[in-house]
Amino acid sequence: MNMKKYQFGFGESTMELSLPVERVLYDIKGTPAEGIVDVPTAVREALRNPVGALPLCQTVKAGDKVVITVGDITRAWIKHDQFLPTLLSELNEAGVPDQDISIVVTLGAHRPLTDAENITVCGEEVCHRIKIYQHDCKDKANLVQLGTTSNGVPIIVNRRVAEADKVILTSGIVYHLMAGFGGGRKAIMPGVSAYESIQGNHTFCLHKEIGKGLNVNSVSGKLTGNEMNEDMVQHAAALNPAFLLNAVFTPQGKFARFFAGHWHEAWLAGCKEVERIYGIAISQQADLTIASAGGFPRDINLYQGSKTIDNAYMATRPGGVAICFLECRDIKEPPDFSDWFKYSDKYDREIALRAGFTVPGFIALKFAYMAEAVSLIIVTKPENADFVRAAGLIPATSAEQAMQIAREKLGKDDFTITVMTEAATTVPLFK
C-alpha cells in the first residue's frame, strides 16, 4: 500500500499521519494567490476603476459630509490602517477635506474600542486626522429608523451614518458560516444597526419552528435563499451607501485584491474571488476527514477552531468521522462562547439563543447538531478533554489515538479520506 505523510498544524508545531494514497479522495488546499506588493497603488486603481459605479472622485464632491465605516478590533486582520490613508487622500483630491470626513466603527453589539485599539485598527496617522465615533446599538437617541424589511425586521441604523451625505463601506471579504460571506452589507447589518434589528436579522439563522434548531440555508458560501443574507441586503439597500472598498486576502493573510464601487455589485465580485481562492469543489463526501486549522493562532481556542470544524464537517458524509487538530491553549476563551455549554441539551441551548442571539451561541448550537450527524474528534492538549466532552465532541491527545477512535466509529478499514491542512480558510463545496 502506497503511503504518504501529511503534516497537520497544531499550535506552533505539527502532528503527522501516514495515509494510504489510494484512499485519499481530496487533499484540499486554497488556490495560490499572489499578494499585493504596492498596496496604495492597488487601492487607487480600485477606487478609480470601480465595479458598477462611477470612480470615487466623481461619487463625492466638495461640501459632502462623508462617513467611512470601519470594522472593530475583532476585524484587525482586515488591516484598515494599510489602506485608509490612500482612501483619505483620494477623498481630499476630490475636494473633501479631512474635517468633512468621519469614521464610524461598526461594532454591531460589541463593546466600544479603546483609544489604543482605534490606533491598532485605523493607524496612528488616521486617528490624528479623522474623528472616530463608536457605534452604540442601544443608544436610541443616536439611532434612526429607515423602514422595515420584507421579513418584518425594523431597519434602525446609526444616525450619524444615516444623515451623512455619502457613506463609504470598508471591510474584508471571507466565507461566513451564517451569512454566506462576510464584508459588504455586513458593515450596515449588524455593523451600525440597532440591537433589536440585529436580533431580528440573526434569528434567521434558526429554523422557523422552535425546537428544530438551525436554518439549513445559513451556511458558508450560500447567498441566494439565505434569509439572513437577504435581510442584510435590504438593510443596506435602505441606507444605499455611496461606495464600497473591500479587500480579499491570500491564504497567507496578504492583500490579494481590492474591490471598489457599488456597495452590492462590487462586493459580489469580491465574493466570487473568495470562492475562487478558498472554495474547493468536491463531488463526494469522505468517510473520514482529517483537518487542521493550520496551527496558532487559528487554533488558539475552540471558538476560533469552529471554522475548521465546520469546514471539515462539510467534507464528511453523514455518519462519517472528522478529526480536527486543534491545540486550544486557551480553550475556555472567550467566556461568551464557553458559557453556552452549561446547556447540555440542545433544545435548552436553542431556547436561550432565541431569547438573546449571539454568534458564539449559534456556533455552540451548531456544534450539537454537527456532532449528531458526524463523529467529531478533536486532537488537543490533554487538559482540554473535559471541556471538549462538555461541548459534545470527542477528545483525543494524539493522531494515533484519533485514528483508532475513527476506525472504531467507522467499523471498517477501507474508508475514504479527505485531507484539509488549511481547513480554517478553505471551504469544500459539495454539489
N, C-alpha and C positions, 0 to 999 in steps of 0.2 A: 504494500500500500504506500503510495507516494505521499509523504508528509511535508507540511510547510509550517514554519514557525511564524507566529503573529505576536506582535508586541501591543499590549494594552496599557495606556496611561493610567497611573494610579498615584495620585498626589504628585510628588516631584520625582517619582520613579516609574517603573513599568513592571507589569507581570506578563509572563509568556505562556503561550499554549501552542503545541504542535497539533495541527489538524489535518485530516485526510483531504487532499486537494479535490478528489473526485466527488466529495460530498458537499463542497462549498458552492452554494448557488451564486452568491454575490459577495464581493469584497467592496463594500460601499465607502467611497470617499468623495469629498467635494470636488467639483470640476476646478482645475487650476485656474487662477485668475491673477493677472499682473497688478501689483499695487501701483498706485499713482505716485510719481516721484515729485512733481511740482503741483502741490495742492492749490495754491492761489490761482495758477493759470487754468487748472481744470475747473475750478469754481466759476471763474469769469466766463469760461467757454460755455458752461451750462446756463448761466444767467443770461448770456447774450444770444443763445440758441436754444430757447426753451421748447418744451413739448406742449402743444395745444394752447399757447398763449403768446402775447407779444413779449419781446425782451423786457427785462426788468426796468431798463431805463425809459421805456415807453409805457410801463404799467403805473409807475409813480410819477409825481410831478412836484415842483416846488409848492410848499404850503400844505402838503399832505402830512397828517399825523399818522405815523407808521408804527405798528406793533409787530414785533418778531416774537414768535413763541419758541421756547427752548425747553428741552427736557430737564428733568431733575437729576440729582446725584446718582440715582439708580440707573440712569442712562448715560453715565460718564463715558461709556465705550463709544458713544457717537462722536466724541471729540469735537464738540461745537467750537472749542477755543481755536481750532485749526482753520475753520472756515468762516467764522463770524466776522473777523476783521475785513476779509475780502468782500463779504456781503455789505458791510457798512460802507466801505469805500465806493462800491457801485451805487449805493443809495446817495452818497454825498455827491458823486459825479452827476447824478440825475437831478440834483437840486434840492435834496432832502438833507438838511444838516443834522448833526448828532442830537441837538436839543429837541428835534421833532420826532425822534425815534425812541421807543422804549421797548424793554424786553419783559415778557410775562412768562414766568416759569410754570410749565404745565404739570402741576403737582397732582392733578386728579384728587384723590383722597389722601395723598401722602402728606407728611409734615413739611413745613417750610424749610428752605435751605439756610444754613448759616452763612455769614459773610465769607468765611473761608471756602465753603462749598460753592458759593457763587463764582469765586475765582477759579476753583477747580473745573467747573462746568464751562464757564464763559471765557476764562482767561483774564489776566490782570488788566491788560490794555482795554478790553471791552468794559470791564467793571468800572474803570476810571472814566470812560467816555459816555456810557449809556446808563440811564436809570433802569434799575431792575426791580420788578414787582413780583411778589409771590401770590399765586392764585390761592384763594381760600374757598373751598367748595361749600362751606357752611355760613359764609358772610353774606347774608341776604341783602344787605344794603348795597353790596357791590356785585350783585347778580341781576340779570335781566332775562325775561322770557321772550323767545323769538317765535314760539308756536308749539306745536305738538307733532310728534311723528305719527305715521300711519298706524303704528302699533300702540299708540296711546301714551308714549313717554314724553313728558314735558321737555322742551328744548330750552334749558336755562343755562346761560353761559356768563362768563366774566364780563362785567360791564365795560371795563377798560378795553377789552378786546372787541366787544360788540360795537362800541362807539368810535373805534379807530376809523380813519379814512381808508387805510389799507392794512391788511393783515397778511403777514408772510409766515408760513408754517415751515419750521425746520425740524428734522429728525433723521433717524436711520431706519432702514427697512430690513427686517429679518422675518423669518417664519414666526407665527404666533399661534400657540396651541389652542386658543379660543377664537380669536378674530380672524384667523387665516394667515394674515400678515400684519406686522407692526407698521409704524410710520403713518404718513399721510393723515387721514381723518382722525386718527387717534390723538393728535395734538388738540383737537376740539373735544372729542368724547373718548376717553374721560378727561383729557388734559386740562381743559378750562371750564368744565361743566359743574353744575350743582350736584351735591351729594345725592339728592333724590333722583336726579336724571341718571347719574352713574349707576345707582342701584337698579333703576328700571331697565337700563340697557343691559347690564351684566346678567340679569336673571334670564336673558335669552339663551344663556349657556346651559340652563337647566331644562329638563323636559317640561312640557306644558302641564303634564299631570303630576301632582305631588306624589312622591313615592317611587317615581320611575327614573329618578336620577338625572342623567346627563342628556343634553340635546346632541344627537349624533351629527348634527350639522356644524357644531362648534369645534372644528379641528384644524390642525395646521394645513395651510395651503388651500383651503376652501373659502371662496368669496361668494359665488353665486349660490343662493339658497341658505347661506349662513345668516340667520336672522340677526345675530349680534352685529355682524359687519354691516348689513343693510340698514340697520337702525343707526349705526355710527355715521354712515354716509349721509343720512337725512339730517343729522345734527350739523354736520359740516356744511351741507348744502344750504341750510337755513342761514348760516353766517356768511357763506360764499367768500372764502378768503381770496385775496387778490393774487397770491403767488405761493409757490412751494419750492423748497430746496431740501431734498432728501439724499442721503448717502447710502450706497451699498458697499459692502466690505468683502475683502478676500478672506479665505479661511484662516489666514494668519492675523486678521484684525486690521489690516491696512485698508485705506480707501481704494475701492475698485472702480466705482463710477459715481458721479453726481447726476441727479435728475432734477430738473427745474422746470417750472411752468405752471400749467393749470393744476389746481390743488388735487384733482382726481385723476386726470389723464396722465400727468407726469408720474404720479405715484403708481398707477397701474403699470406703466412702463418699467418702473423700478422693481415692482413685484415680479415681473417676467424675468428680470435679470437675476433676482434672488433665486427664482425657480431654476434658472439655467445653471447657476453655480452650485446650489445646495440641494435641489430636488433631483432625486435619483429614481428613475422609473424602474419598477420591478413587476414581473408578471407572475411571480409565485412567492408566497409567504413560506418561510422556513419552519421546520420543526423546532430548531434551536437557533436563536440569535445571540451572538456574543458581542457585547458592546462596551465601549468606554467613552467617557466624556472627553478624553484627551488629556486628563490629568489636571493638576492645580492651575488656575483657581476654579475651573469649571466643575470640579467635584469637591469643593470646599465643604458643602453640606448637602443634605438630601433634597432641600428645596431647589438649589441650583442643579442638582442631579436629575431633577424631574424631567428636564428636557431630554436627557439621554434615555431615561426610562420610557418616556412617551414615544420617542422615535424608534427605539428597539421594539416596543410593543407593536408598532405599525408594521414592522417587518416580519412578525411572528404569526403563524396560523393559530386560530382558536384551539385551545387545548395544548398548545406548544409551551416552550420554555424560553425565557430570556434571561441571560446572565449579564449583569451590568457591573463593571469595575468602578467603584466609587469610594475613594478613601474616606471622605466625610470627616475631616479632622475637627470640624465644628458642627457636628451632626444636629444639635438641638437649636441651631440658629436658622432663621430668625424665629423668635418666640411666637409671632403671629402665624407661623406655619406649624410648628411642633405642637402648639396648644390644641390644634384641631384633632389630634389623635386621642384626646381624652374621650371623644365619642367613638366607642368601639364598634357601634352599629352604624352602618352606612345610612340607614334611614334617619337616625338622630342627627348625623352629620349633615344630611341634606336639609332637614328642617331648620337647623341652626344657620345654614348657609342662606336659605331663603329669607330668614329674618334679618340677616345682615351680611350681604355678599362681600367677600374678599377674594382676591385671586389666589392667595395661599389656601384658603378654604376650598376653593374649587379644585385645586390640584390634589388636596388631601382626599376629596370625594372621588376624584378620578382614579387615584391610586386604588381605592376599594373596588371599583368596577374593573379596572385592568387586571387586578390580582385574581378576580373571579374567572376571567377569560383565559389568562395566561399565567403560568407559574413564574413569578418574578424573583430571581435570585440576585442578591446584592453582595458582591465581594467587597468587604470593608474591614475596618480595624476591629479587632476582637471586642473591644469595649463598646462597640456600637450595636451589638447583637440584639439586646433587649429593645432598643429604640426601633430597629428595623422590624422586629416582630410586631411591635405596637402599631407600626404603620401598615401592617398586613402583608409584609414582604418576608422573604426567606433569607436569613443571613448566612454568609459563608466567609471564611477567613483566608482562603487560598483558591487559586484557579483549579487545582486538583479536586478540592472538596466540592466546588461548584459543579464541576463536570460530573462527579459521582452522583450528586443530587439530581442533576439534569437527566442522566441515564435512568435513574430510578423513576423519575416522573414520566419519562417518555416510554419506558418499558421496552426499549429496543436499542440496538447498536448501529443500525443503518440509517440514522436520522440525517436529514438535510440541515445545512448550516448556512447562516448569513453572518458575515463579519462586518462590524461597524466600529472602526477605531476612532472615528470623529463624530460620534453619534450626538454630541451636544448641538451640532450645527447642521448635520446632513439629515434630510427627511426622505424616507422611502415612499415613493408614490405608487401605491398598488392599484392597478386598474383592473 
